[in-house]
Amino acid sequence: MTVKDIFDTMDYGTAPESATDALAWLVDQGDRFGHFIGGGFTLPGSGFEARNPATGDVLATLTQATQADVDHAVAAARRAQPRWEKLGGPGRARHLYALARMVQKHARLFAVLETMDNGKPIREARDIDIPLVHRHFYFHAGLAQLMDSEMPDRQALGVCGQIIPWNFPLLMLAWKIAPALAAGNTVVLKPAEQTSLTALLFADMCRQAGLPKGVVNIVTGDGTVGEMIVTHPGIDKIAFTGSTDVGRRIRQATAGSGKALTLELGGKSPYVVFDDADLDSAIEGLVDAIWFNQGQVCCAGSRLLVQEGVAARFHAKLRARMDRLRIGNPLDKSIDIGAMVSPEQRDRVRAMVDACEGGHVHHSAAALPDAGCFYPPTLITGLSTASPLMQEEIFGPVLVSTTFRTPAEAVDLANNTRYGLAASVWSENVNLALDIAPKLAAGVIWVNGTNMFDAAAPFGGMRESGFGREGGWEGLGAYTRPRGKTRALAQISPFEGKNGDAPTDPLDRTPKLYIGGKQTRPDGGYSRAVHAKSGRILGQVPVAARKDIRNAVEAARGASGWSATTGHLRAQILYYIAENLSARASEFAARLDVMQGGKGGKAEVEATIHRLFTYAAWADKYDGRIKGVPLRGVAMAMPAPVGVIGAICPDEAPLLGLVSLMAPAIAMGNRAVLVASEAFPLATTDFYQILDTSDVPGGVVNILTGNHADLAPTLAAHMDVDAVWCFSSTPLSEPVEAASAGNLKRTWVNDGMARDWMGTAGEGHIFLEQSTEIKTIWVPYGE
């Protein structure tokens, strides 16, 4: 092609990047790799080939890890962890800084190898992935430096198992390893079998940088290796990024193990364009949102929602832009769209599109290479909202679109998905954009932008997009636990009664359940006797069943307006509850004493009143943070209500324990379904009357009594419950966590360990953090 031809056609010339250095590094390693364990590479064993998806060429042969390899890696990490943590934050910071410098110095080598291994365009690897990788190590070097002074009450978890996907191999490695190391943990990481080469190059850099042996260990292989890591008893935390189906299996596999767990899973992110948006800017943003990395992005803007008045014009402009995208050799710097990661992934996407019924399918007119794993950018319009392509993650360069008329309809359509990872809102009316953004069920929302990431800004999802955050102080906290030791919690059983005993009060004062602001009879019609320590019967309480949980959750869902109230209003109601409880303090104290057979009732009531005042104080003071991202704009990490929280309350502190869970939940705008102490429920049933006289809207607080072992799994499995907490003395952590996998709701369980409800462990930031989701809202500004 001559210069004249280029000017006549306005076409790009080719700009190929040399692969010489990357190929030379592979040759230097013998084109065969073992695992990286204990600071060195093991001898290569039998395994599988790493191929360039754009050409099909074999790049190297990798080793399939065995159980013995995983055991070896975990043992190396365990030996190294105490010394690594004892280095202190500043000592760890120096190593993280050294790793950042190594990545930065070898940036071009990393970018080229990433492109060859993954198929993404070199421009994306060079200009986005690699700069973010060394940014994460620099940022977390800073967090490590500050951790000792800023988080003195936290310590490392121990050994972390980390499993990363193939779409951003090196970037996901940095997102996982940097915070784990900064907090004092050691890691065993498994890269995706399709894209392991940059992880092994990073291992080589760890060795060259002098990272202590065993701090970072990398094992390669297929999904069976991930299963070995997930189920290994020597691992204290699992961090996984990948598909929702695998995340669900990991939640089930780790249930009851006591392992910390964070999941960053799939998405079906809405891209909302209002009629006043700058349409040309929105189209360029959309190209980045859905065709970045060939659409193989968990937060890809794969659902386009356009306001009806501009939809036809927007779609016409978009089709024209699609037809001009360049598809080809990923090492060519003039290429827009590279190769998909594997023939299997390409064929999966093709099959999903071919199975589409209805709608209009437009494939880009751009020419495809004759060989390699390429698929054209695709737009599908006219589908119903129930269409599989509108609901399921495609994970390829396929965009589906529909229209809306009003802002309220836009929110409804955007939230009409089981996922909740990311969203984009485009409007020149900043008031409208900032009104819509917090209403979207997503962990990250971009205003007039897309795919903005930074180490300082928390990233993560809601719903079936997973839980936990990566980045910022929030991401670091996920790799820590409170300092100090805990003690096992003994199971507390109700006192047994005497045969033939009857209540001293001849009137039937049987309490009821508290659902939707009303005292209601249990659906099953059963009740049970509650006895004092002496065996004397104190009264009867209802036995709730599955239908009662459904009714309580439905009432909580119906009280969604509570989340939109101000913190000030919620504070006033909590103060009112405290006032009304204070007026009846002696009565409640006496009830607690007679139920428990002790003399601690007065102290428990006083602590309960204090706790209500504490969370009333926090209701309008638990603020978000403006993150220091390298952007002309702001990234706001804002706490938002989780939604409906189900909680199995402590047995040992029947009134204080219930209020310690209820108060932070409703203070942050959640609605609660609470299962009272199984052993000592009567103080809770008396508490209904306090709620009735304290202006608590119906459905905000719902209280059930009954058998914890029967109710907990049902509550945890309920698809309309967004989080479940379990502090029962009955060992229920495993069934609760296993049942929660249905919709991947957040869990907070005691793992059979006691909590001092009267002390500082019974309140504080951890309760507020568990009551909120962090939404990161990005708002760029300027022309």
Long-range contacts (C-beta under 8 A, 24 or more apart in sequence): 12-326, 12-334, 13-334, 14-332, 14-334, 15-332, 15-333, 15-334, 16-329, 16-331, 16-332, 16-333, 17-112, 17-115, 17-122, 17-331, 17-332, 17-333, 18-112, 19-112, 19-116, 19-331, 21-108, 21-109, 21-112, 22-109, 22-112, 22-113, 22-116, 25-109, 25-113, 25-201, 26-59, 26-60, 26-197, 29-60, 29-200, 29-204, 31-59, 31-60, 31-61, 32-60, 32-61, 32-62, 32-63, 33-60, 33-61, 33-62, 33-63, 33-196, 33-200, 33-220, 34-63, 35-63, 35-65, 35-69, 35-73, 35-217, 35-218, 35-219, 35-220, 36-200, 36-203, 36-206, 36-207, 36-216, 36-217, 36-218, 36-219, 37-69, 37-72, 37-73, 37-76, 37-214, 37-217, 37-218, 37-219, 38-72, 38-73, 38-76, 38-213, 38-214, 38-217, 39-76, 39-206, 39-207, 39-211, 39-212, 39-213, 39-214, 40-207, 40-213, 41-203, 42-69, 42-72, 47-220, 47-221, 48-193, 48-221, 48-222, 50-117, 50-194, 50-195, 50-196, 50-197, 52-116, 52-117, 52-119, 53-118, 53-119, 53-194, 53-339, 53-340, 53-341, 53-342, 53-343, 53-372, 53-373, 54-116, 54-119, 54-329, 54-330, 54-331, 54-338, 54-339, 54-369, 54-372, 54-373, 54-374, 55-371, 55-372, 56-371, 56-372, 59-116, 59-117, 59-197, 60-197, 62-193, 62-196, 62-200, 62-220, 62-221, 63-220, 63-221, 64-220, 64-221, 64-222, 64-225, 65-190, 65-219, 65-220, 65-221, 65-225, 65-228, 67-228, 69-219, 70-188, 70-219, 70-225, 70-228, 70-229, 70-232, 71-232, 71-234, 73-188, 73-217, 73-218, 73-219, 74-159, 74-161, 74-188, 74-217, 74-232, 74-234, 74-235, 75-234, 76-213, 76-214, 76-217, 77-159, 77-186, 77-187, 77-188, 77-214, 77-215, 77-217, 78-158, 78-159, 78-186, 78-234, 79-214, 80-186, 80-212, 80-213, 80-214, 80-215, 81-156, 81-158, 81-159, 81-184, 81-185, 81-186, 81-214, 83-212, 84-181, 84-184, 84-185, 84-186, 84-212, 84-215, 85-155, 85-156, 85-184, 85-185, 87-184, 88-148, 89-144, 89-145, 89-146, 89-147, 89-148, 89-182, 90-144, 90-145, 90-148, 92-144, 92-181, 92-182, 92-184, 93-141, 93-142, 93-144, 93-145, 93-182, 94-141, 95-181, 95-209, 95-210, 95-211, 95-212, 95-215, 96-137, 96-138, 96-140, 96-141, 96-144, 96-178, 96-181, 96-182, 97-137, 97-138, 97-141, 98-209, 98-210, 98-211, 99-137, 99-205, 99-206, 99-209, 99-211, 100-134, 100-137, 100-138, 100-141, 101-134, 101-209, 102-205, 102-208, 102-209, 103-130, 103-133, 103-134, 103-137, 103-174, 103-202, 103-205, 104-134, 106-201, 106-205, 107-131, 107-134, 109-201, 110-170, 110-198, 110-201, 110-202, 112-331, 113-197, 113-198, 113-201, 114-169, 114-170, 114-195, 114-197, 114-198, 115-330, 115-331, 115-338, 116-197, 116-330, 116-331, 117-169, 117-194, 117-195, 117-196, 117-197, 117-198, 118-166, 118-167, 118-169, 118-194, 118-195, 118-341, 119-294, 119-330, 119-338, 119-339, 119-340, 119-341, 119-372, 119-373, 120-293, 120-294, 120-330, 120-338, 121-330, 121-332, 121-333, 121-335, 121-336, 121-337, 121-338, 122-330, 122-331, 122-332, 122-333, 122-335, 123-333, 123-335, 124-292, 124-293, 124-338, 129-168, 129-170, 129-171, 130-170, 132-171, 132-174, 132-453, 132-454, 132-455, 133-170, 133-171, 133-173, 133-174, 134-174, 135-454, 135-455, 135-630, 136-171, 136-174, 136-175, 136-178, 136-455, 136-471, 137-174, 137-178, 138-455, 139-178, 139-455, 139-456, 140-178, 140-179, 140-181, 140-182, 140-455, 140-476, 141-182, 143-179, 143-182, 143-473, 143-476, 144-181, 144-182, 144-183, 147-182, 147-183, 147-476, 150-473, 151-476, 151-477, 151-480, 153-482, 153-483, 154-183, 154-477, 154-480, 154-481, 154-482, 154-483, 155-184, 155-480, 155-481, 155-482, 155-483, 156-183, 156-184, 156-185, 156-479, 156-480, 156-481, 157-183, 157-185, 157-236, 157-237, 157-260, 157-479, 157-480, 157-481, 158-185, 158-186, 158-235, 158-236, 158-237, 159-185, 159-186, 159-187, 159-188, 159-234, 159-235, 159-236, 159-237, 160-185, 160-186, 160-187, 160-188, 160-235, 160-236, 160-237, 160-238, 160-239, 160-479, 161-187, 161-188, 161-189, 161-190, 161-229, 161-230, 161-232, 161-235, 161-237, 161-238, 161-239, 162-187, 162-188, 162-189, 162-190, 162-238, 162-239, 162-240, 163-189, 163-190, 163-226, 163-229, 163-230, 163-238, 163-239, 163-240, 163-241, 163-242, 164-189, 164-190, 164-191, 164-192, 164-199, 164-241, 164-242, 165-192, 165-241, 165-242, 165-298, 166-191, 166-192, 166-194, 166-195, 166-296, 166-341, 167-293, 167-296, 167-297, 167-298, 167-341, 168-293, 168-297, 169-195, 169-196, 169-197, 169-198, 169-199, 170-198, 170-199, 170-202, 172-241, 173-198, 173-199, 173-202, 175-241, 175-459, 175-470, 175-471, 175-475, 176-239, 176-241, 176-470, 177-216, 178-455, 179-470, 179-475, 179-476, 179-478, 179-479, 180-237, 180-239, 180-479, 181-215, 181-216, 182-476, 182-479, 183-476, 183-479, 183-480, 185-236, 185-237, 185-479, 186-214, 186-215, 186-216, 186-217, 187-215, 187-216, 187-217, 188-217, 188-218, 188-219, 188-229, 188-235, 189-216, 189-217, 189-218, 189-219, 190-218, 190-219, 190-220, 190-221, 190-225, 190-226, 190-229, 191-218, 191-220, 193-220, 193-221, 193-222, 193-223, 194-341, 194-342, 195-341, 196-220, 227-253, 230-254, 233-257, 235-259, 236-260, 237-261, 237-262, 237-479, 238-262, 239-468, 239-478, 240-264, 241-265, 241-298, 243-393, 244-393, 244-419, 244-464, 244-465, 244-466, 244-744, 247-466, 247-744, 248-741, 248-742, 248-744, 249-741, 251-737, 251-738, 251-740, 251-741, 251-744, 252-738, 252-741, 254-737, 255-733, 255-734, 255-735, 255-736, 255-737, 255-738, 255-741, 256-733, 256-734, 256-735, 256-737, 256-738, 256-751, 258-733, 258-751, 260-478, 260-481, 261-468, 262-460, 262-466, 262-467, 262-468, 262-469, 262-470, 262-478, 263-466, 263-467, 263-468, 263-744, 264-298, 264-421, 264-459, 264-460, 264-461, 264-465, 264-466, 264-468, 264-470, 265-298, 265-419, 265-421, 265-461, 265-464, 265-465, 265-466, 265-744, 266-298, 266-393, 266-395, 266-419, 266-421, 266-464, 266-465, 267-298, 267-299, 267-300, 267-302, 267-393, 267-419, 267-420, 267-421, 267-422, 267-461, 267-465, 268-302, 268-303, 268-390, 268-391, 268-392, 268-393, 268-417, 268-419, 269-299, 269-300, 269-301, 269-302, 269-303, 269-419, 269-421, 269-422, 269-423, 269-424, 269-442, 270-301, 270-303, 270-305, 270-413, 270-414, 270-417, 270-423, 270-424, 270-440, 270-442, 271-301, 271-302, 271-303, 271-304, 271-305, 271-423, 271-424, 271-426, 271-450, 272-305, 272-404, 272-410, 272-414, 272-423, 272-424, 272-425, 272-426, 272-436, 273-304, 273-305, 273-306, 273-307, 273-310, 273-314, 273-426, 274-307, 274-407, 274-410, 274-425, 274-426, 274-427, 274-429, 274-432, 274-433, 275-307, 275-309, 275-310, 276-427, 276-428, 276-429, 276-432, 277-310, 277-426, 277-427, 277-428, 277-448, 278-426, 278-428, 278-448, 279-310, 279-313, 279-314, 279-317, 280-317, 281-426, 281-448, 282-314, 282-426, 283-314, 283-317, 283-318, 283-321, 284-321, 285-424, 285-426, 285-448, 285-449, 285-450, 286-318, 286-399, 286-450, 287-321, 287-325, 287-336, 288-450, 288-451, 289-424, 289-450, 289-451, 290-377, 290-397, 290-398, 290-399, 291-325, 291-336, 291-337, 291-377, 291-397, 292-451, 293-338, 294-337, 294-338, 294-339, 294-340, 294-375, 294-396, 294-397, 295-394, 295-395, 295-396, 295-397, 295-398, 295-399, 296-340, 296-341, 296-345, 296-395, 296-396, 297-451, 298-393, 298-421, 298-465, 299-421, 299-422, 299-444, 299-451, 300-395, 301-399, 301-422, 301-423, 301-424, 301-450, 302-393, 302-394, 302-398, 302-399, 302-400, 303-390, 303-399, 303-400, 303-401, 303-402, 303-414, 303-417, 304-399, 304-400, 304-401, 304-402, 305-401, 305-402, 305-403, 305-404, 305-410, 305-413, 305-414, 306-401, 306-402, 306-403, 306-404, 307-403, 307-404, 307-405, 307-410, 308-403, 308-404, 308-405, 311-401, 311-403, 315-379, 315-381, 315-401, 318-379, 319-362, 319-379, 322-362, 322-364, 322-365, 322-366, 322-377, 322-379, 323-364, 323-365, 323-366, 324-366, 325-364, 325-366, 325-377, 326-366, 327-364, 327-366, 327-367, 327-368, 327-369, 327-374, 327-376, 327-377, 328-369, 329-369, 337-366, 337-374, 337-377, 337-397, 339-372, 339-373, 339-374, 340-373, 340-374, 340-375, 340-396, 341-373, 342-373, 343-373, 345-373, 345-395, 345-396, 346-373, 346-374, 346-375, 346-396, 348-395, 348-396, 349-375, 349-394, 349-395, 349-396, 349-397, 349-398, 350-375, 352-388, 352-389, 352-392, 352-394, 352-396, 352-398, 353-378, 353-380, 353-389, 353-394, 353-398, 355-388, 356-380, 356-383, 356-387, 356-388, 356-389, 357-387, 358-382, 358-383, 358-384, 358-387, 359-383, 359-387, 359-389, 359-400, 385-413, 385-416, 391-417, 391-418, 393-419, 407-432, 407-435, 407-436, 410-436, 411-436, 411-439, 411-440, 414-440, 414-441, 415-439, 415-440, 415-441, 417-441, 417-463, 418-463, 418-464, 418-743, 419-461, 419-463, 419-464, 419-465, 420-461, 420-462, 420-463, 420-464, 420-465, 421-460, 421-461, 421-462, 421-465, 421-466, 422-446, 422-461, 424-449, 424-450, 430-779, 433-779, 434-777, 434-779, 437-777, 438-638, 438-640, 438-775, 438-777, 442-775, 443-469, 443-773, 443-774, 443-775, 443-776, 444-775, 444-776, 444-777, 444-778, 445-775, 445-776, 445-777, 445-778, 446-778, 447-777, 447-778, 447-779, 447-780, 448-779, 448-780, 449-633, 449-778, 449-780, 452-629, 452-631, 452-635, 452-778, 452-780, 454-627, 454-629, 454-630, 454-631, 454-635, 456-627, 456-628, 456-629, 456-635, 457-627, 457-629, 457-635, 457-637, 457-776, 457-778, 458-627, 458-637, 458-774, 458-776, 459-776, 460-774, 462-773, 463-722, 463-743, 463-744, 464-743, 464-744, 466-744, 467-744, 467-745, 467-746, 469-774, 472-625, 472-627, 472-637, 473-625, 474-637, 474-774, 477-769, 482-761, 482-766, 486-753, 486-754, 486-755, 487-753, 487-754, 488-752, 488-753, 488-754, 489-652, 489-729, 489-750, 489-752, 489-753, 489-754, 489-755, 490-729, 491-651, 491-729, 491-730, 491-731, 492-651, 492-652, 492-678, 492-679, 492-729, 493-679, 494-530, 494-531, 494-678, 494-679, 494-680, 495-531, 495-532, 495-533, 495-535, 495-597, 495-679, 496-531, 496-535, 497-529, 497-531, 497-535, 497-536, 497-537, 498-531, 498-535, 498-536, 498-537, 501-531, 501-535, 501-536, 501-537, 502-537, 503-537, 503-538, 503-539, 504-536, 509-539, 510-539, 510-540, 510-541, 510-542, 511-539, 511-540, 511-541, 511-542, 511-682, 511-685, 511-686, 511-688, 511-705, 512-542, 512-685, 513-542, 513-544, 513-548, 513-552, 513-703, 513-704, 513-705, 514-685, 514-688, 514-691, 514-701, 514-702, 514-703, 514-704, 515-548, 515-551, 515-552, 515-555, 515-702, 515-704, 516-551, 516-552, 516-555, 516-558, 516-698, 516-699, 516-702, 517-555, 517-691, 517-692, 517-696, 517-697, 517-698, 517-699, 517-700, 518-698, 519-688, 520-551, 522-548, 522-706, 523-547, 523-548, 523-551, 524-548, 530-595, 530-680, 530-681, 530-682, 532-594, 532-595, 532-597, 533-596, 533-597, 534-597, 538-594, 538-595, 538-682, 539-682, 541-681, 541-682, 541-685, 541-705, 542-705, 542-706, 543-705, 543-706, 543-707, 544-675, 544-704, 544-705, 544-706, 544-711, 545-706, 545-710, 546-714, 548-704, 548-706, 549-673, 549-704, 549-711, 549-714, 549-715, 549-718, 550-718, 552-673, 552-702, 552-704, 553-644, 553-646, 553-673, 553-702, 553-718, 553-720, 553-721, 554-720, 555-698, 555-699, 555-702, 556-644, 556-671, 556-672, 556-673, 556-699, 556-700, 556-702, 557-644, 557-671, 557-699, 557-720, 558-699, 559-671, 559-697, 559-698, 559-699, 559-700, 560-671, 561-697, 562-666, 562-669, 562-670, 562-671, 562-697, 562-699, 562-700, 563-641, 563-643, 563-669, 563-670, 563-671, 564-669, 565-669, 566-620, 567-619, 567-620, 567-621, 567-622, 567-667, 567-669, 568-619, 568-620, 570-616, 570-619, 570-620, 570-666, 570-667, 570-669, 571-616, 571-617, 571-619, 571-620, 571-667, 572-616, 573-666, 573-694, 573-695, 573-696, 574-612, 574-613, 574-615, 574-616, 574-619, 574-663, 574-666, 574-667, 575-612, 575-613, 575-616, 576-694, 576-695, 577-612, 577-690, 577-691, 577-694, 577-696, 578-609, 578-612, 578-613, 578-616, 579-694, 580-690, 580-693, 580-694, 581-605, 581-608, 581-609, 581-612, 581-687, 581-690, 582-609, 584-690, 585-609, 587-686, 588-655, 588-683, 588-686, 588-687, 591-682, 591-683, 591-686, 592-654, 592-655, 592-680, 592-683, 595-654, 595-680, 595-682, 595-683, 596-654, 596-680, 603-758, 604-653, 604-655, 604-656, 604-758, 605-655, 607-656, 607-757, 607-758, 607-762, 608-655, 608-656, 608-659, 611-656, 611-659, 611-660, 611-663, 611-762, 611-763, 612-659, 612-663, 614-663, 614-763, 615-663, 615-664, 615-667, 615-763, 615-767, 616-663, 616-667, 618-664, 618-667, 618-768, 619-667, 619-668, 622-667, 622-668, 622-768, 622-772, 624-774, 627-776, 629-778, 631-778, 631-780, 632-780, 632-781, 632-782, 633-778, 633-779, 633-780, 633-781, 633-782, 634-778, 634-779, 634-781, 635-776, 635-777, 635-778, 635-779, 636-776, 636-777, 636-778, 636-779, 637-774, 637-775, 637-776, 638-774, 638-775, 638-776, 638-777, 639-668, 639-768, 639-772, 639-773, 639-774, 639-775, 640-669, 640-772, 640-773, 640-774, 640-775, 641-668, 641-669, 641-670, 641-771, 641-772, 641-773, 642-668, 642-670, 642-722, 642-723, 642-746, 642-770, 642-771, 642-772, 642-773, 643-670, 643-671, 643-722, 643-723, 644-670, 644-671, 644-672, 644-673, 644-720, 644-721, 644-722, 644-723, 645-670, 645-671, 645-672, 645-673, 645-721, 645-722, 645-723, 645-724, 645-725, 645-771, 646-672, 646-673, 646-674, 646-675, 646-715, 646-716, 646-718, 646-721, 646-723, 646-724, 646-725, 647-672, 647-673, 647-674, 647-675, 647-724, 647-725, 647-726, 647-727, 648-675, 648-708, 648-711, 648-712, 648-715, 648-724, 648-725, 648-726, 648-727, 648-728, 648-732, 648-736, 649-674, 649-675, 649-676, 649-677, 649-684, 649-727, 649-728, 650-677, 650-727, 650-728, 650-729, 650-755, 650-757, 651-677, 651-678, 651-679, 651-680, 651-708, 651-728, 651-729, 651-730, 652-677, 652-729, 652-754, 652-757, 653-677, 653-757, 653-758, 653-762, 654-679, 654-680, 654-681, 654-683, 654-684, 655-683, 655-684, 655-687, 656-757, 656-758, 656-762, 657-727, 657-757, 658-684, 658-687, 658-703, 659-687, 660-757, 660-762, 660-763, 660-767, 661-725, 661-727, 661-767, 662-701, 664-763, 664-767, 664-768, 664-770, 664-771, 665-771, 666-696, 666-700, 666-701, 667-768, 667-771, 668-768, 668-771, 668-772, 670-771, 671-699, 671-700, 671-701, 671-702, 672-700, 672-701, 672-702, 673-702, 673-704, 673-715, 673-721, 674-701, 674-702, 674-703, 674-704, 675-703, 675-704, 675-705, 675-706, 675-708, 675-711, 675-712, 675-715, 676-703, 676-704, 676-705, 678-705, 678-706, 678-707, 678-708, 678-728, 678-730, 679-729, 681-705, 708-732, 712-736, 712-739, 713-739, 714-739, 716-740, 716-745, 716-747, 717-742, 719-743, 721-745, 722-746, 723-747, 723-748, 723-770, 724-748, 725-749, 725-770, 726-750, 727-755, 746-770
